[in-house]
């Protein structure tokens, strides 16, 4: 019985240590007619990781989970713009 209690208590404290941190990052919007190609020079703006390219994110210890192209409205512009969006996590 004591072993079960000890295991339960340890698992409660170990769970937060195993949780990863994740966030969504976006590149600067570009015209839909001339979208920016995805390459190592594209800079993403992230809340926690700051402004960084994909190689920079890996150097800071982040891992890119997904990258996709999306169309987004831009304040003050009648035309939508395209931007790259990345989902990143830090294990």
ROZASE-559749 format. One line per 8 residues: their letters; for each residue x, y, z of C-alpha. Coordinates in Angstrom, 1 decimal. Example, Ala and Ser with C-alpha at 12.3 -4.5 7.8 and 13.67 -1.06 7.14 Angstrom:
2
AS	12.3:-4.5:7.8 ~ 13.7:-1.1:7.1 .
! end
This chain:
91
XXXXXXXX	0.0:0.0:0.0 ~ 2.8:2.4:0.9 ~ 4.4:1.7:-2.6 ~ 1.2:2.7:-4.3 ~ 1.0:6.0:-2.4 ~ 4.6:6.8:-3.1 ~ 4.1:6.1:-6.8 ~ 1.0:8.3:-6.9 .
XXXXXXXX	2.7:11.2:-5.2 ~ 5.8:11.0:-7.4 ~ 3.6:10.9:-10.6 ~ 1.8:14.1:-9.5 ~ 5.1:15.9:-9.3 ~ 6.6:14.4:-12.4 ~ 3.7:15.3:-14.7 ~ 4.5:19.0:-15.1 .
XXXXXXXX	8.1:18.2:-15.8 ~ 7.1:16.1:-18.8 ~ 4.8:18.9:-20.3 ~ 6.0:20.6:-23.4 ~ 5.6:24.3:-24.2 ~ 4.0:25.1:-27.5 ~ 2.9:28.2:-29.5 ~ 1.9:29.5:-32.9 .
XXXXXXXX	4.3:31.8:-34.8 ~ 3.6:33.8:-38.0 ~ 5.8:35.4:-40.7 ~ 5.3:38.9:-42.0 ~ 2.3:39.1:-44.4 ~ 3.1:39.4:-48.1 ~ 1.0:40.1:-51.1 ~ -1.0:37.2:-52.3 .
XXXXXXXX	0.2:37.9:-55.9 ~ 3.9:37.6:-54.8 ~ 4.0:35.2:-51.8 ~ 7.2:34.6:-49.9 ~ 8.6:31.1:-50.5 ~ 9.4:29.0:-47.5 ~ 13.1:28.8:-46.9 ~ 15.7:29.2:-44.1 .
XXXXXXXX	15.5:33.0:-44.4 ~ 11.8:33.3:-43.5 ~ 11.5:35.0:-40.0 ~ 8.7:34.0:-37.7 ~ 7.4:36.2:-34.9 ~ 6.7:34.1:-31.8 ~ 5.5:35.2:-28.4 ~ 8.1:33.2:-26.3 .
XXXXXXXX	10.8:32.4:-28.9 ~ 10.9:35.9:-30.3 ~ 11.7:36.6:-34.0 ~ 13.5:33.7:-35.5 ~ 14.0:31.6:-38.6 ~ 13.5:27.9:-38.5 ~ 17.2:27.2:-38.0 ~ 17.3:29.8:-35.2 .
XXXXXXXX	14.3:28.2:-33.5 ~ 16.1:24.8:-33.5 ~ 19.2:26.5:-32.1 ~ 17.1:27.9:-29.3 ~ 15.8:24.4:-28.4 ~ 12.4:24.7:-30.1 ~ 11.0:22.0:-32.5 ~ 8.9:22.8:-35.5 .
XXXXXXXX	5.7:20.6:-35.4 ~ 4.0:22.0:-38.5 ~ 4.3:24.8:-41.1 ~ 1.5:25.9:-43.4 ~ 0.7:28.8:-45.7 ~ -2.5:30.8:-44.9 ~ -4.4:33.8:-46.2 ~ -5.0:36.4:-43.6 .
XXXXXXXX	-6.7:39.8:-43.6 ~ -4.4:42.9:-43.0 ~ -5.7:45.9:-41.2 ~ -6.1:48.8:-43.6 ~ -5.7:46.8:-46.8 ~ -8.6:45.7:-49.0 ~ -6.7:42.7:-50.2 ~ -5.8:39.7:-48.1 .
XXXXXXXX	-2.2:38.7:-47.6 ~ -0.4:35.4:-47.4 ~ 1.8:34.4:-44.5 ~ 3.6:31.4:-43.2 ~ 2.4:30.0:-39.9 ~ 4.5:27.6:-37.8 ~ 3.5:25.5:-34.7 ~ 6.5:25.0:-32.5 .
XXX	7.1:23.3:-29.2 ~ 9.9:23.1:-26.6 ~ 10.1:19.7:-25.0 .
! end
